[in-house]
Every structure is written in C-alpha cells, then in structure tokens.
Amino acid sequence: MEIIEWAVNPRSPARWPWADSFHGRSAALTWWSGVEPLPSSDLFLDTGFHFPETLSVRGCASAAVTTQSRCHAPEVPLDEFPCGSGRCCELRKVVPLAKVLRGHSAWITGLKRVDTPERAEAPVIAGTRAATS
C-alpha cells in the first residue's frame, strides 16, 4: 500500500490510471478508492468475454466508489478473433490499453505473479512501452 500511496499522492501532478481486473489484489484498489478518493481513474478493458459474475462485481464496485471508472472495449466484433484465437489478446487487451495509456507516464495494475510463469518475476515497479509511446 505504501507504493500506491506514493503513486496517487494528491500533491503529485501525476494522474495515473489503474486497471481493475476484480481479483483480490486489484479489488483492494477499488475498495481503497471508495474510502480515500484517488486522483486517478479506474480503467476496465471489456474484452467481450468476461464472465457474467465479473461484470456484476464490476457494476457493484463502480457504484460504490468515488473514482471515475471508464470502460474500454476493443474495436473488433466478438466474432472476429474470439477468445483463444491468435490475435485475441493483442486486439482485445494490448491495443485498447495502449490507447488508454497514451499521455500517461505510468499506470497501476493488480498483475498477479501466480498467473503465468512469465509473470512470476514481475517487478513491483516497471516501465512499459505502452505507457511511454
């Protein structure tokens, strides 16, 4: 929480968006924004393939917080590059996120190291191409 407090300090000129995937770690950000207004906005990438329960939790959480929540959808229809296809993640997550992050110096995410072997060594603070392009 110390890193988040530093990142969203109201005296800071930075306004970093934060991604909420509604699992335990990023849900803490949603909860905290309901207690202490964050000087940033919540972003949600609606891939079109979320479980109904995820969308329900998102709706309830968004109604309970003071932070502005923005939903971003891909520009491709559901029947093009469906979940599991070769370009699904690129077109439904990477491209929309890159657009959202333009103009921001950083973003906050609840990335889980346990999800994949590639994420196991994810640092606490890291640079990304999307945040700087």
Secondary structure in CASP SS format (residue, H / E / C, confidence):
PFRMAT SS
TARGET T0000
AUTHOR 0000-0000-0000
METHOD secondary structure of the structure
MODEL  1
M C 1.00
E H 1.00
I H 1.00
I H 1.00
E H 1.00
W H 1.00
A H 1.00
V C 1.00
N C 1.00
P C 1.00
R C 1.00
S C 1.00
P C 1.00
A C 1.00
R C 1.00
W C 1.00
P C 1.00
W E 1.00
A E 1.00
D C 1.00
S C 1.00
F C 1.00
H C 1.00
G H 1.00
R H 1.00
S H 1.00
A H 1.00
A H 1.00
L H 1.00
T H 1.00
W H 1.00
W H 1.00
S H 1.00
G H 1.00
V H 1.00
E C 1.00
P C 1.00
L C 1.00
P C 1.00
S C 1.00
S C 1.00
D E 1.00
L E 1.00
F E 1.00
L E 1.00
D C 1.00
T C 1.00
G C 1.00
F C 1.00
H C 1.00
F C 1.00
P H 1.00
E H 1.00
T H 1.00
L H 1.00
S H 1.00
V H 1.00
R H 1.00
G H 1.00
C H 1.00
A H 1.00
S H 1.00
A H 1.00
A H 1.00
V C 1.00
T C 1.00
T C 1.00
Q C 1.00
S E 1.00
R E 1.00
C E 1.00
H E 1.00
A C 1.00
P C 1.00
E C 1.00
V C 1.00
P C 1.00
L C 1.00
D C 1.00
E C 1.00
F C 1.00
P C 1.00
C C 1.00
G C 1.00
S C 1.00
G C 1.00
R C 1.00
C H 1.00
C H 1.00
E H 1.00
L H 1.00
R H 1.00
K H 1.00
V H 1.00
V H 1.00
P H 1.00
L H 1.00
A H 1.00
K H 1.00
V H 1.00
L H 1.00
R C 1.00
G C 1.00
H C 1.00
S C 1.00
A C 1.00
W C 1.00
I E 1.00
T E 1.00
G C 1.00
L C 1.00
K C 1.00
R C 1.00
V C 1.00
D C 1.00
T C 1.00
P H 1.00
E H 1.00
R H 1.00
A C 1.00
E C 1.00
A C 1.00
P C 1.00
V C 1.00
I C 1.00
A C 1.00
G C 1.00
T C 1.00
R H 1.00
A H 1.00
A H 1.00
T H 1.00
S C 1.00
END
